[in-house]
Amino acid sequence: MNTLSANELNTKGVSAIESALANQSEISISVEGVPKFVVISAEHYNYLRECELTAAIAETKADIEAGRFVTCSPEEHLARISNQL
């Protein structure tokens, strides 16, 4: 992963990010030589979110098929989660 320093980002601005993302999907931003942030394009972010949502749906379906769920009223649900806190 390509690294962009915070100082370089300060001097070159968003164009430094655009240039770095032209050749790869993510870049690291370092502060005093230590990687602190990762920047990705909005398109790549949306792709990753879609992957997360697809995985969550698969987990939910597996839980339902395995019987790992509870059916209750809203009041019962609130009582259950209040007891877990």
C-alpha positions in Angstrom: 0.0 0.0 0.0 1.3 3.4 -1.0 1.9 5.8 1.9 1.2 9.6 1.8 2.6 11.7 4.6 0.4 14.1 6.5 2.9 16.9 5.5 2.6 16.0 1.8 -1.2 16.0 2.2 -1.0 19.5 3.8 1.1 20.9 1.0 -0.5 19.2 -2.0 -4.0 18.8 -0.8 -6.6 16.5 -2.3 -4.6 16.2 -5.6 -2.0 14.1 -3.7 -4.8 11.7 -2.8 -6.2 11.6 -6.3 -2.7 10.9 -7.7 -2.1 8.1 -5.3 -5.5 6.5 -5.9 -5.0 6.6 -9.6 -2.8 3.5 -9.5 -4.3 1.6 -6.5 -7.5 1.2 -4.5 -6.2 2.4 -1.2 -3.5 4.6 0.4 -2.1 5.0 3.9 -1.7 8.4 5.4 1.1 8.6 8.0 1.6 11.1 10.8 5.2 11.4 11.9 6.1 8.2 10.0 3.3 6.1 11.7 0.4 5.0 9.5 -2.8 6.5 11.0 -5.4 6.5 8.3 -6.4 4.6 5.1 -8.1 6.4 2.2 -10.1 4.7 -0.4 -12.2 5.9 -3.3 -16.0 6.2 -2.7 -16.5 3.5 -5.4 -14.2 1.1 -3.5 -15.9 2.0 -0.2 -19.3 1.2 -1.6 -18.0 -2.1 -2.9 -16.7 -3.0 0.6 -20.0 -2.0 2.2 -21.9 -4.2 -0.2 -19.6 -7.1 0.7 -20.3 -6.5 4.4 -24.0 -6.4 3.8 -23.9 -9.6 1.7 -22.0 -11.3 4.5 -24.5 -10.1 7.1 -27.4 -11.4 5.1 -25.6 -14.8 4.8 -25.0 -14.9 8.6 -28.7 -14.0 9.2 -29.9 -16.7 6.9 -27.6 -19.3 8.6 -28.9 -18.2 12.0 -32.5 -18.6 10.9 -31.8 -22.0 9.4 -30.1 -23.1 12.6 -32.9 -21.8 14.7 -30.8 -19.2 16.4 -33.5 -16.6 16.8 -36.2 -15.5 19.2 -39.8 -14.5 18.5 -41.3 -12.0 21.0 -43.2 -8.8 21.4 -41.5 -5.4 21.3 -42.0 -5.2 25.1 -40.5 -8.6 25.7 -37.6 -7.7 23.5 -36.9 -4.4 25.4 -37.1 -6.4 28.7 -34.6 -8.9 27.3 -32.0 -6.3 26.2 -32.5 -4.3 29.4 -31.5 -7.4 31.4 -28.4 -7.9 29.2 -27.1 -4.4 30.0 
